[in-house]
Amino acid sequence: MLAFIVRRLFVSIWVFLAASVVIFFLAVNVRDPLSEARQLPGPAQESAMAEITERMHLDEPTIVRYFLWLADVLTGDLGVNRQGQDVNAMLEGAFTATLQLVTGATVLAIVVGITIGVVSALRQYTALDQTVTFVAFICFSLPVFWIGTLLKQFLALDFNDWLADPTISPVFIGGIALLTGMACASIILGDRRTRLISFAASAAAMATLLAVLSATEWFTDPGLGPFVVALSAAAGAIGFTTLVRGLEWQRPLQAALMTAGVGVVAMFALDPVLDDPDVLTIGGLAVLTAAVSAGIGWYWGGDLYRQAAIPSAVLTGLFTGAVIFTDRMLMNFDNYSASVGGRPISTVGAETPNYEGTFWESGLDSFGHLALPTLALVLLSLASYTRYTRASMLEVMNQDYVRTARAKGLSERAVVTRHVLRNGLIPITTLVAYDIGAILGGAVVTEQVFGWSAMGSLLFTGIEQGDPMPIMAFFLVTGGAVVVFNMLADIAYAFVDPRIRLS
């Protein structure tokens, strides 16, 4: 295994160096960096051209300029741009903004895409499967700038206008209820009568919920409240226990429910702390939640059920914490919306200029600016994860060892989670690793559409000015990320599939 890792590392380094040579030669020839200086009059022209020539080493051959750049990079210095600005500082700010944008989008696309792909594979050729396939191909085919324009119009401008009088029309309620009923009926397995009951119950529940929210004007001052938080925590306990162990009214489920109860009690006990916390406090509470939940699972699970009780309790505890966090955020929505003139969903930029508010209001400001670009990136990536996961799951489900597992009497849940899902997700590791690296560069167009000053702006500035330093800084991050994560994917693949090492 060590020899395999060393070999992959050696190949990755040479691939990166070769790519850097190609990109540098293209960057220095993309545009004449002296074009603007040549338009200056008389002595000012000569002075400006001499200054830029000295700063960018334009009097040296391209190959010499490349090795000068490479020598500086090895010492951690990315040089200066045409105007003399430090590229290291420019890259730090741009990378931070891009990382803020793509992190949430990548995680959401992976989790939601894989989940939908698994469900689609388990419901092969049903109405749900065909609908998912149709929607996935549409999202995959749409250009990001067009998606961005639609999101700006319908999920920003129209939604902000609607918040002035948040009344849901009966037509909209009926449409959402119909879609919800169809989705639930397609997920449920059974005869026609069972699916019709599922359709009617889910549609009626959704219609009632929307009607109540509209009548109470919940959207003007939203919040979940203790009852919804407790109900969500209990539902999470049941769901996570089912995922880990199967729905058994034994110690894993009891540990998860106890963790949910402790979380609800802690919501009231920590009310002063959660009034206006900081990031460090929230992070500390998350770590404490995981530790307390693990302790509950360890104690309540006993020697026999401890292996299932601990993950069930930890997942339930973190989920309950996330619900409480969401409740707190929603409780401050009214104040934040008023502070930004009733336009909480922003279409441009990463933050409201000079905005000052509490922790929750600042969080809502960040979310309002992240919502549209994140959704655009998720819609583009979702199709790939859905289709790849579905195809991989279907291939594994037809293997002999899966039929053997069923013949041995294992439950369908055990067959899916222990055999099909674990082996079906092995090829997805390559796709995940590539996307994590490539999305840093793939967000360039999205940043331009939504006015983010990040890696995309760094790249376009370098191209417009004929300046290779910002372009190479962009390449170091995006190209390096692609090479590194693909190398990690190969190594991870070798760990989960020993045949890779043997070949």
Secondary structure, 3 states (H helix, E strand, C coil): CHHHHHHHHHHHHHHHHHHHHHHHHHHHCCCCCCCCHHHCCHHHHHHHHHHHHHHHCCCCCHHHHHHHHHHHHHCCCCCECCCCCEHHHHHHHHHHHHHHHHHHHHHHHHHHHHHHHHHHHHCCCCHHHHHHHHHHHHHHHCCHHHHHHHHHHHHHHHHHHHHCCCCCCHHHHHHHHHHHHHHHHHHCCCCHHHHHHHHHHHHHHHHHHHHHHHHCCHHHCCCCHHHHHHHHHHHHHHHHHHHHCCCCCCHHHHHHHHHHHHHHHHHHHCCCCCCCCCHHHHHHHHHHHHHHHHHHHHHHHHHHHHHHHHHHHHHHHHHHHHHHHHHHHHHCHHHHHHHCCCCCCCCCCCCCCCCCCCHHHHHHHHHHHHHHHHHHHHHHHHHHHHHHHHHHHHHHHCCHHHHHHHHCCCCHHHHHHHHHHHHHCCCHHHHHHHHHHHHHHHCHHHHHHCCCCCHHHHHHHHHHHCCHHHHHHHHHHHHHHHHHHHHHHHHHHHHHCCHHHHC
